[in-house]
């Protein structure tokens, strides 16, 4: 999950982090050799040709299209369909970043189950806090108990981070240690869950978790289903690394160093929060341009509905800012993140409309008024989970578009 600290704290830590960069931290060991920029697309962690994609790189689009086409073939086999039989309508869903606000998406998913109308999603994506939600939703309602526990069972920040102190910004790679979060992720991302993800993948469904490759300054979509189905003994460890990396807010949480190979030679990549590049991700816009052809080939359903869960509000709660550098920097950063989030939603909405895909949006509305007393406040998390749960159980009023 991703901590959303108060603006003053953000500014203070970011500024200290900048000072640390100028002084050059001396408390860290050397990292492995980074991947040369020209070879980024060739790097692999497990040696699978489809384990991940550079989702914003047009050169990787053919591989992504091929993976979606192969998923369509697996679906046909799973449904026992003949070559001329159309695929049934499908649903896809994206869970955004948002720190503690991820309790909203978790509650909404569990409440949706109660109505008996929650779909089996063909594609599930997650970024940051949404990366913790996505695998459990992908597997299905049988994991709703874990989904509830993941947010309402936290004892507070102690289950997410350990503060290293502000001086860590001068000599370390982050001001917090995320060993508690790694342990929390390991409680849920088990061999059993990985096997269930693999089963969904073999049925033609896809689970994509986004991180940001900081060396390459590119978003990476990890094909967790293919990783789970690989049978590689390193698959569970890599899946846990990916979830942790997707939540690794730069400067606040340490980056996750992932070992890869290029042409048989070892390298190491630095991965951080997927929200560094985008707050929500559904599919590359270019993927939809060939959708009609794939429908004719029977590889894509004719009717698709896309759900986007924004783990946050659409509008920011403004207020006076003190004329102090730290307060100004903190407010500017929070404003930038909020504006970027809206931009991501508009891009997704525009792409789905252009491709003939239904668009449905959920977000935290003004009728939720609880406030946090501290980061990862258990009372706040429980209140937000129940808010999302109650909304969905009554029949969530999905929005067909963003407010004009």
C-alpha positions in Angstrom: 0.0 0.0 0.0 1.1 3.6 -0.4 1.2 6.1 2.4 -0.2 9.5 1.6 1.5 11.7 4.3 0.4 15.2 5.1 1.7 17.8 2.7 4.2 19.3 5.2 5.7 15.9 5.8 6.0 15.3 2.1 7.8 18.6 1.5 10.1 18.1 4.4 11.2 14.6 3.4 11.5 15.5 -0.3 13.7 18.5 0.4 15.9 16.4 2.8 16.1 13.8 0.1 17.4 16.3 -2.4 20.0 17.4 0.1 21.0 13.8 0.6 21.4 13.4 -3.2 23.8 16.4 -3.3 25.9 15.0 -0.4 25.9 11.5 -2.0 24.8 8.8 0.5 27.6 6.7 1.9 25.6 4.1 3.9 24.5 1.9 1.0 26.3 -1.0 -0.8 26.9 -1.0 -4.5 24.0 -2.0 -6.6 24.2 -4.5 -9.5 25.0 -3.3 -13.0 22.0 -1.5 -14.5 20.6 -2.7 -17.8 21.9 -0.6 -20.7 19.1 1.7 -22.1 19.3 0.0 -25.5 18.6 -3.4 -23.9 15.7 -2.6 -21.5 13.2 -4.6 -23.6 15.5 -7.6 -23.6 15.8 -7.9 -19.9 14.1 -10.8 -18.2 13.7 -12.0 -14.6 12.6 -15.6 -15.1 13.4 -16.0 -18.8 9.8 -16.0 -19.9 9.0 -14.3 -23.1 5.8 -12.8 -21.8 6.6 -12.2 -18.1 6.3 -8.4 -18.5 5.8 -5.6 -21.0 6.9 -2.0 -21.4 3.3 -0.8 -21.5 4.1 2.7 -22.8 6.5 1.6 -25.5 5.0 1.4 -28.9 7.7 -1.1 -29.9 6.3 -3.5 -27.3 2.7 -3.3 -28.5 3.1 -6.3 -30.9 4.1 -8.5 -27.9 1.1 -7.2 -25.9 -1.3 -7.9 -28.7 0.1 -11.4 -29.1 -0.4 -12.0 -25.4 -4.0 -10.8 -25.5 -4.7 -13.0 -28.6 -3.2 -16.0 -26.9 -5.4 -15.3 -23.9 -8.4 -15.3 -26.2 -7.4 -18.8 -27.5 -7.1 -20.0 -23.9 -10.6 -18.7 -23.2 -12.0 -20.5 -26.2 -10.5 -23.7 -25.0 -11.7 -23.1 -21.4 -15.3 -22.4 -22.6 -15.2 -25.4 -25.1 -16.1 -23.1 -28.0 -15.8 -23.9 -31.6 -13.9 -21.7 -34.1 -17.1 -19.8 -35.1 -18.6 -19.5 -31.7 -18.3 -15.9 -30.2 -16.7 -15.4 -26.9 -19.1 -14.3 -24.1 -19.2 -10.7 -23.0 -16.4 -9.8 -20.6 -15.5 -7.4 -17.8 -12.1 -5.8 -17.0 -11.1 -3.8 -13.9 -8.4 -1.4 -12.8 -7.5 -0.6 -9.2 -5.6 2.7 -8.8 -3.1 3.9 -6.3 -4.1 5.8 -3.2 -2.4 4.6 -0.1 -4.8 3.9 2.8 -7.6 4.8 0.4 -7.2 1.3 -1.0 -9.6 0.2 1.7 -12.3 1.8 -0.5 -11.7 -0.5 -3.4 -11.3 -3.6 -1.2 -14.6 -2.8 0.5 -16.4 -2.1 -2.8 -15.2 -5.5 -4.2 -16.4 -7.4 -1.1 -19.8 -5.6 -1.1 -20.2 -6.3 -4.8 -19.9 -10.0 -4.0 -22.9 -9.7 -1.7 -25.1 -8.6 -4.5 -24.3 -11.7 -6.5 -23.5 -9.6 -9.6 -19.7 -9.2 -9.3 -18.2 -10.5 -12.6 -15.4 -12.9 -13.2 -12.9 -10.4 -14.6 -11.0 -11.2 -17.7 -8.4 -8.6 -17.0 -7.4 -7.2 -13.5 -4.8 -4.5 -13.1 -3.4 -2.9 -10.0 -1.0 -0.1 -9.1 0.5 0.8 -5.7 -2.2 0.0 -3.1 -4.3 -1.4 -6.0 -1.5 -4.0 -6.5 -2.4 -5.6 -3.1 -6.1 -5.6 -4.0 -5.8 -6.9 -7.6 -4.5 -10.5 -7.0 -7.3 -11.2 -4.5 -10.0 -9.8 -6.7 -8.6 -11.7 -9.7 -8.9 -15.1 -7.9 -12.5 -14.3 -6.9 -14.9 -14.0 -4.0 -13.3 -17.0 -2.2 -10.5 -14.5 -1.3 -12.8 -11.8 0.1 -11.9 -12.7 3.6 -8.2 -12.1 2.9 -9.2 -8.9 1.1 -11.0 -7.6 4.1 -8.2 -8.7 6.4 -5.5 -7.0 4.3 -7.0 -3.6 5.1 -9.0 -3.9 8.3 -6.6 -6.3 10.0 -3.7 -3.8 10.0 -2.6 -2.7 13.4 -1.4 0.6 12.0 1.8 1.8 10.4 3.7 -0.9 12.4 2.5 -3.5 9.7 3.6 -1.3 6.8 6.8 0.6 7.6 9.5 1.3 10.1 10.8 4.8 10.3 14.5 5.1 9.8 14.6 8.7 10.9 15.0 11.9 8.9 18.8 11.6 8.7 18.3 8.4 6.7 17.6 10.7 3.7 21.2 11.8 3.8 22.8 8.3 3.7 20.1 5.7 2.8 17.8 5.0 -0.1 14.6 5.9 1.8 13.5 7.4 5.1 11.4 4.2 5.9 12.1 0.5 6.0 9.3 -1.6 4.4 10.2 -4.9 5.9 6.8 -4.9 7.7 5.0 -4.4 4.4 7.0 -7.1 2.8 6.0 -9.4 5.6 2.3 -8.4 5.2 2.4 -9.1 1.5 4.0 -12.5 2.2 1.0 -13.4 4.4 -1.3 -13.1 1.5 0.8 -13.8 -1.5 1.4 -17.5 -0.8 2.0 -20.6 -2.9 -1.7 -21.3 -2.7 -2.7 -17.9 -4.0 -0.1 -18.2 -6.7 -1.6 -21.5 -7.8 -5.0 -20.0 -8.0 -3.7 -17.1 -10.1 -2.1 -19.6 -12.4 -5.4 -21.4 -12.8 -7.1 -18.2 -13.8 -4.3 -17.5 -16.3 -4.7 -20.9 -17.9 -8.4 -20.1 -18.4 -7.5 -17.1 -20.5 -7.6 -14.4 -17.8 -4.9 -11.8 -17.1 -3.5 -10.2 -14.0 -1.2 -7.2 -14.6 0.7 -5.3 -11.9 2.4 -2.1 -12.8 5.8 -0.8 -11.4 8.1 1.9 -12.6 11.6 1.0 -13.9 13.4 4.0 -12.5 16.6 3.3 -14.4 14.7 3.4 -17.7 12.0 5.8 -16.6 9.4 3.5 -18.0 6.3 1.8 -16.6 6.4 -2.0 -16.6 3.3 -4.3 -16.7 4.1 -7.6 -15.0 2.1 -10.5 -16.3 1.6 -12.1 -12.9 -0.5 -14.9 -14.4 2.3 -16.0 -16.7 4.7 -15.8 -13.8 2.5 -17.9 -11.6 1.9 -20.5 -14.3 5.6 -20.8 -15.2 6.4 -23.4 -12.5 9.6 -21.6 -11.9 10.8 -21.9 -8.3 11.5 -18.2 -8.2 8.0 -17.2 -9.2 6.6 -16.6 -5.7 9.6 -14.5 -4.7 9.3 -12.4 -7.9 5.5 -12.0 -7.4 6.2 -10.6 -3.9 8.9 -8.3 -5.1 6.6 -6.9 -7.8 3.8 -6.2 -5.3 6.3 -4.5 -3.0 7.9 -2.5 -5.8 4.5 -1.3 -7.0 4.0 0.3 -3.6 7.5 1.7 -3.1 7.0 5.5 -3.0 10.4 6.9 -4.0 12.2 8.5 -1.1 9.7 7.3 1.5 10.0 3.6 0.8 13.2 1.8 -0.5 13.2 0.8 -4.2 13.0 -2.9 -5.0 16.1 -4.2 -6.8 15.1 -6.9 -9.2 17.8 -9.2 -10.7 17.4 -9.7 -14.4 19.5 -11.1 -17.2 20.2 -9.7 -20.7 21.7 -12.1 -23.2 22.8 -14.4 -20.3 24.5 -11.6 -18.4 23.3 -10.5 -14.9 22.0 -7.0 -14.3 19.9 -5.3 -11.7 16.9 -3.0 -12.1 15.6 -0.4 -9.7 11.8 -0.5 -9.5 9.5 1.8 -7.6 5.8 2.7 -7.2 3.8 2.2 -10.4 2.1 5.5 -9.5 5.3 7.3 -10.3 4.3 7.0 -13.9 0.5 6.6 -13.8 -2.1 6.3 -11.0 -4.2 3.9 -12.9 -3.6 1.6 -15.9 -6.1 -0.5 -17.9 -4.5 -1.4 -21.2 -2.3 0.3 -23.8 -4.5 2.6 -26.0 -2.9 1.1 -29.1 -4.2 -2.3 -28.2 -7.8 -1.3 -29.0 -7.0 -0.1 -32.5 -6.9 -3.7 -33.7 -9.9 -4.8 -31.6 -12.3 -5.2 -34.5 -10.0 -7.6 -36.3 -9.6 -9.7 -33.1 -13.4 -9.8 -32.7 -13.7 -11.2 -36.2 -11.0 -13.8 -35.4 -12.9 -14.8 -32.3 -10.1 -13.7 -30.0 -11.9 -10.8 -28.2 -15.4 -10.6 -26.9 -17.7 -8.2 -28.9 -19.0 -6.6 -25.7 -16.5 -5.5 -23.0 -17.2 -3.3 -19.9 -14.2 -1.6 -18.2 -14.5 -0.7 -14.5 -12.0 1.7 -12.9 -11.8 2.0 -9.1 -10.2 5.3 -8.1 -8.9 4.8 -4.6 -9.4 8.5 -3.7 -11.5 11.5 -4.4 -11.9 13.3 -7.7 -11.5 16.7 -6.1 -8.8 17.8 -3.6 -9.7 19.4 -0.3 -8.0 22.8 -0.6 -7.2 25.3 2.1 -4.8 28.0 3.1 -1.1 27.3 2.7 1.5 28.9 5.1 4.1 30.9 3.3 6.9 28.5 4.2 9.0 26.5 1.7 8.1 23.0 3.2 4.4 23.7 3.2 4.5 25.1 -0.3 6.5 22.2 -1.6 4.2 19.7 0.1 1.0 21.3 -1.3 2.5 21.5 -4.8 3.4 17.8 -4.8 -0.1 16.8 -3.6 -1.6 19.0 -6.3 0.6 17.4 -9.0 -0.4 13.9 -7.9 -4.1 14.8 -7.9 -4.0 16.4 -11.4 -2.1 13.4 -12.8 -4.7 11.1 -11.4 -7.5 12.9 -13.2 -5.4 12.9 -16.4 -5.0 9.1 -16.2 -8.8 8.7 -15.8 -9.6 10.9 -18.7 -7.1 9.0 -20.9 -8.7 5.7 -19.9 -12.2 7.0 -20.5 -11.3 8.4 -23.9 -9.6 5.2 -25.0 -12.5 3.0 -24.0 -15.1 5.2 -25.7 -13.0 5.2 -28.9 -12.8 1.4 -28.8 -16.4 0.7 -28.1 -15.8 -0.5 -24.5 -18.2 0.4 -21.7 -16.7 2.7 -19.1 -17.7 2.6 -15.4 -16.0 4.6 -12.6 -16.1 4.4 -8.8 -14.4 6.8 -6.4 -14.7 8.2 -2.8 -17.4 10.8 -2.8 -18.1 13.7 -0.4 -20.4 11.7 1.8 -17.4 10.0 3.3 -16.2 12.3 6.1 -14.0 10.3 8.3 -10.4 11.6 8.8 -7.2 9.8 9.7 -5.6 10.5 13.1 -2.3 8.9 11.9 -0.9 7.0 8.9 -2.7 3.7 8.4 -5.1 4.5 11.2 -7.0 1.2 11.8 -10.2 3.1 12.6 -10.0 5.1 9.4 -9.2 2.0 7.3 -12.2 0.1 8.8 -14.5 3.1 8.2 -13.5 3.4 4.6 -13.7 -0.3 3.9 -17.3 -0.4 5.3 -18.1 2.7 3.3 -17.1 1.0 0.1 -18.8 -2.2 1.2 -22.1 -0.6 2.0 -22.1 1.4 -1.3 -21.6 -1.7 -3.3 -24.0 -3.9 -1.4 -26.8 -1.4 -2.1 -25.9 -1.5 -5.8 -23.0 0.9 -6.5 -24.0 3.8 -8.8 -21.2 3.4 -11.3 -20.5 6.6 -13.2 -20.4 6.3 -17.0 -18.0 9.2 -17.2 -16.0 11.9 -15.4 -17.8 15.1 -14.4 -17.6 17.7 -17.2 
